[in-house]
Amino acid sequence: MTPDQAAAYVMAQSVLLSARIAGMMAENMQRQHRNESMAYTEEHFSAAAQEYAVGHNTVLALYEDSQP
């Protein structure tokens, strides 16, 4: 993977993660409005970041591997 491809991959994964988190937050807000318990906790948000591989160490490793 070239550095440009690595950057594109990280950007794409970041956008997907942002959309996922926005949906999770919206669901929690709806539940809060109905006085229900939250559907997603901090653990769910952390797991989503791992699922989309945009954690700090993962991104650094990806860029290191893309260098000639």
SULZIBEL-V109828 format. One record per residue. N is the residue number from 1. NEAR is the number of other ideal C-beta (glycine too) atoms within 10 Angstrom. Layout:
n->N near->NEAR
n->N near->NEAR
This chain:
n->1 near->12
n->2 near->10
n->3 near->13
n->4 near->9
n->5 near->11
n->6 near->17
n->7 near->15
n->8 near->12
n->9 near->16
n->10 near->17
n->11 near->11
n->12 near->12
n->13 near->18
n->14 near->14
n->15 near->12
n->16 near->14
n->17 near->18
n->18 near->12
n->19 near->11
n->20 near->16
n->21 near->16
n->22 near->10
n->23 near->12
n->24 near->17
n->25 near->12
n->26 near->10
n->27 near->13
n->28 near->18
n->29 near->11
n->30 near->11
n->31 near->14
n->32 near->11
n->33 near->8
n->34 near->7
n->35 near->6
n->36 near->10
n->37 near->8
n->38 near->13
n->39 near->11
n->40 near->16
n->41 near->12
n->42 near->8
n->43 near->8
n->44 near->14
n->45 near->15
n->46 near->11
n->47 near->12
n->48 near->17
n->49 near->17
n->50 near->11
n->51 near->12
n->52 near->20
n->53 near->14
n->54 near->21
n->55 near->12
n->56 near->8
n->57 near->7
n->58 near->15
n->59 near->17
n->60 near->10
n->61 near->12
n->62 near->19
n->63 near->14
n->64 near->9
n->65 near->10
n->66 near->15
n->67 near->8
n->68 near->4
